[in-house]
Amino acid sequence: MPRKALSAPLALVALFMTPAAAQAAEEEAAATGSAIAYPDSPRGNTVDPQFGVDVADPYRWLEDDVRVNPKVADWVAAQNKVTDAYLGTLPGRDAFAKRMTELYNYERFGLPTKAGTRYFYSRNDGLQPQSVLYVREGLKGEGRILIDPNSWAKDGATALAEWTPSEDGKYLLYSVQDGGTDWRIVRVKDVSTGKDLDDEVRWVKFSALDWAKDGSGFYYSRFPEPKEGEAFQSLNENHAVYFHKLGTPQAADVLIHATPDKPKLNNAAIVTDDGKYLLVVGSEGTDERYGLTLYPLGSKGAGKPVTLVDDFANNWEYVTNEGTRFTFLTNKGAPRQRIVSLDIKKPAQLTELVAESEDTLVGASRVGSRIILSYLGDAKSEAEMVALDGKKVANIRLADIGSASGFGGKSRDPETFYAFSSYARPTTIYRLDTNTGKTEIFAEPKLTFKPDDFTVEQRFYKSKDGTEVPMFVVMKKGLDRSKGSPTLLYGYGGFNVSMTPGFSPTRLAWVDKGGVLAIANLRGGGEYGKAWHDAGRLDKKQNVFDDFIAAGEYLIAEGIAGKGQVAIEGGSNGGLLVGAVTNQRPDLFAAALPAVGVMDMLRFDRFTAGRYWVDDYGYPSKEGDFKNLLAYSPYHNIKDGTAYPAVLVTTADTDDRVVPGHSFKYTAALQHAKAGDKPHLIRVETRAGHGSGKPTDKIIAEAADKYAFAAKWTGLDVE
């Protein structure tokens, strides 16, 4: 029998049930006074024996693609109508949407890229579904539209993804992302005329795009074309590097690098600064553990490869090269990373240029005769310039506590651009001359709010095992702090990803309405280098959940939030985080917002990109990993008979990164369990994927729904 829920009128739900199910729901609602029942989710009898454990999977049928299985499509439609009806009763929904729209409505620029005498950059006038690509003739030239993806689809869900101009700025190589999928269609545009060439490349995914220096063609990576109907679910294997010569069909593309003996390797190719080599970076999972293969480039194409690194044990990021001497950022011998050089004739002999620091080195790029180093100091950005031999030149002064990104450039040009933002300050683009050290603003947004109306604090709290964990806390100035405030706690905790300060109009709307925003820098991230990452993955994954739970306890103990005033949010690996801690401490949180989460930890590696994640999660096929995964898998650990917080799951039908079946199965199991009377709903976006490429209006609509839901259950008065 469908579980009861607090939502929309019963008559609306009955339209999407069988007559018998509708009658049963009506009888249950009459007996309990509940206003709604969930749509029916038939339970199967699938049981998988694994290492002596019978693992029930009653909702296996919900793994099917909504485009292929009509029953799954009907289930999604029914769930969406129930959810939308409930959300329509929340007074905060329209109020949040209005404020988020106001906060989003400002001119936004992307980092410029210089090619020849031209500058390419993205711009959004505020509420455009997708940002538009512009080009200028010279730094002070007037920008003209080169690509406007808003004309590609009526719903705004087709996006301009990766792009890169040829060395002389004559052509632009760009990729098209439709409906949020990770698949890309790659095309070439003549910059002067604005017209596309006939060239088109398909089945590109997880690829670098890089031009040959002479502009004759480009290098890219792709997978074999999937079988009919399997594009959004089949495993991604046999990634290979190709060269496409302009003016030729894709069928004529030259295979440069393939690893059929190791089908799980990803292979990305970049052309070196001097154009004399093609560096292929191989990786099997999400860990920064790479192999390096170098191809000399000549008039006849790629020559015989040279293996530089083949142990797949460390991070290697190309910085620059002078002839046969290459400079890399690496964590070999330095958990917080350092800069080294090597000669390709003797690649095992490393020369240290910049030693490991107390802060975490997260990026390095050559600009002119300088190397710019990007660091994280307690999750805040810092930057400095060094000479090519590693000797320090100067610090780069940043505006505030926040995040800096960019610093790309060329070896023969001292000019670079970087972006800086913080929780209450949108991105400003700066231009830096590395010869003089002079910094000037390239683009600064005009705002409809005052950043100084908000405060940002960094706090440190102790986790279960005594480890100190940093957390940023954002609130409005003048907020009454004598009693707790409804608080949105966000976390990720995985894959070496650092949660650094950045601007989000949707989250700022929560703060603007009187809520508190807290972002915890959990173990599993990269804030403190390899050791911090290692402390939150594989058999130590529970540390991440402990860190997040401790963050919630700290917020309440410090009076930042009151009891029953904490909502938790996370996406992707963060969706797993929210699902796991909701199972482990359902009493601690008032609401939970797991987005595009990995919820079935025993089958994640069977779909699309899931196989990469074994670096962080382990292998479900190995007994030790299986037992660890089963212990925290959100789908398998829902506590029947325990009162759960209000839960709003969000996912999208075209998510081919974390397939939506994870969220479908988790929601069905949660709705089936006797888990209290608070709503346990799912919102499934259409024509959207894992997050990238989502149009502005859909971002606002989803966020308004989530935060109105959180406001309802934390007591935030939005009106």
MOKA-V578727 format. One record per backbone hydrogen bond with DSSP energy under -1.0 kcal/mol. NH is the residue of the N-H (numbers start at 1). CO is the residue of the C=O. Records with the same first field share a line. If there is no record, write none. Layout:
NH->CO, CO
This chain:
5->36
13->9
14->10
16->13
17->14
22->18
23->19
24->20
25->21
26->22
27->23
28->24
29->25
30->26
31->27
32->28
33->29
36->5
38->3
44->58
48->55
50->53
53->50
55->48
57->46
60->57
62->59
63->60
64->61
68->65
69->65
73->69
74->70
75->71
76->72
77->73
78->74
79->75
80->76
81->77
82->78
83->79
84->80
85->81
86->82
87->83
88->84
89->86
90->87
93->90
96->92
97->93
98->94
99->95
100->96
101->97
102->98
103->99
104->100
105->101
106->104
108->124
110->122
113->120
115->118
118->115
119->136
120->113
121->134
123->132
124->108
132->123
133->147
134->121
135->144
136->119
138->117, 136
141->138
144->135
146->133
147->133
151->148
152->149
156->153
159->177
161->175
164->173
166->171
169->166
172->189
173->164
174->187
175->162
176->185
177->159
179->157
181->178
184->204
185->176
186->201
187->174
189->172
190->195
191->170
194->190
197->188
201->186
204->184
210->219
212->217
215->212
218->244
219->210
220->242
222->240
223->203
230->227
233->230
234->230
236->608
238->263
240->222
241->257
242->220
243->254
244->218
246->216
248->245
252->249
253->250
254->243
256->241
257->241
262->259
265->262
266->283
268->281
270->279
272->277
275->272
278->295
279->270
280->293
281->268
282->291
283->266
286->612
289->287
290->314
291->282
292->309
293->280
294->306
295->278
297->276
298->301
301->298
303->296
306->294
308->292
309->292
317->329
319->327
320->327
322->325
325->322
326->342
327->320
328->340
329->317
330->338
334->331
337->334
338->330
339->354
340->328
341->351
342->326
344->324
346->343
349->346
351->341
353->339
354->339
360->376
361->336
362->374
363->374
365->372
367->370
368->410
370->367
371->386
372->365
373->384
374->363
375->382
376->360
377->380
380->377
381->402
382->375
384->373
385->394
386->371
387->391
390->387
393->385
394->385
396->383
403->421
405->419
407->417
413->410
416->432
418->430
419->405
420->428
421->403
422->425
428->420
429->443
430->418
431->440
432->416
433->438
434->414
437->433
440->431
442->429
443->429
453->450
454->451
455->475
457->473
459->471
461->469
463->467
466->463
469->461
471->459
472->519
473->457
474->517
475->455
477->453
479->476
485->560
487->565
488->516
489->567
490->518
491->569
496->524
497->494
500->498
508->504
509->505
510->506
511->507
512->508
513->509
514->511
515->510
516->486
517->474
518->488
519->472
520->490
521->470
522->520
524->532
525->522
529->526
530->335
533->529
534->530
535->531
536->533
537->534
538->616
540->537
541->538
543->540
544->541
545->541
546->542
547->543
548->544
549->545
550->546
551->547
552->548
553->549
554->550
555->551
556->552
557->553
558->554
559->556
560->555
561->555
565->562
567->487
568->591
569->489
570->593
572->595
574->571
576->572
577->573
578->574
579->575
580->576
581->577
582->578
583->579
584->580
585->581
588->585
590->566
591->566
592->646
593->568
595->570
596->650
598->572
603->600
606->603
608->233
610->607
612->609
613->610
615->612
616->613
617->613
618->614
622->619
626->622
627->623
628->624
629->625
630->626
631->627
632->629
633->629
635->599
641->674
642->639
644->675
646->590
647->679
648->592
649->681
650->594
651->683
653->685
654->688
655->652
656->654
662->659
664->660
665->661
666->662
667->663
668->664
669->665
670->666
671->667
672->668
673->669
675->673
681->647
683->649
685->651
694->691
699->695
700->696
701->697
702->698
703->699
704->700
705->701
706->702
707->703
708->704
709->705
710->706
711->707
712->708
713->709
714->710
715->711
716->711
